[in-house]
Amino acid sequence: MTEVLFYHLQNAPLERVLPQLLERSLERGWQAVVRAGGAERLEALNNALWTYSDDSFLPHGSRDDGPPETTPIFLTTGDENPNGAKVLFLVDGAAPGPLDGYERCVLMFDGRDDLAVGAAREHWKVLKAEGHDATYWQQNDAGKWEKRA
């Protein structure tokens, strides 16, 4: 079964947290897929990943950017995994869908958005019922992540 981590964003926006988690994934030698809830939001994340830091570079792209199988971080709105990623990031309302082939799934949601929180609760119930190992992480006031469940 896939390890599923729920990240409850409260004190930092997705555009600041996601690049840090992607960097850690690459440091571990993992390819990643980032699935967004819509094309417009995916384009905004693409731009954010190019500009988030002057000191770092995250190799990423989508089908529009060349051979997806050679892209360490693949951006999509679909269920595809063309780069053989072991970690899946779900952002901006993207639904989990089948998690076959992934070792880890990171579902990130905005804690200030009641609809996002409600959807995350429903995803939690479904994924737990399917037998996935789910944990819940929440930012404290200092912006550090604490395991809550």
Secondary structure by P-SEA (a helix, b strand, c coil): ccbbbbbbcccccccccaaaaaaaaaaabbbbbbbcccaaaaaaaaaaaaccccccccccccccccccccccccccccccccccccbbbbcccccccccccccbbbbbbccccaaaaaaaaaaaaaaaaaccbbbbbbbcccccccccc
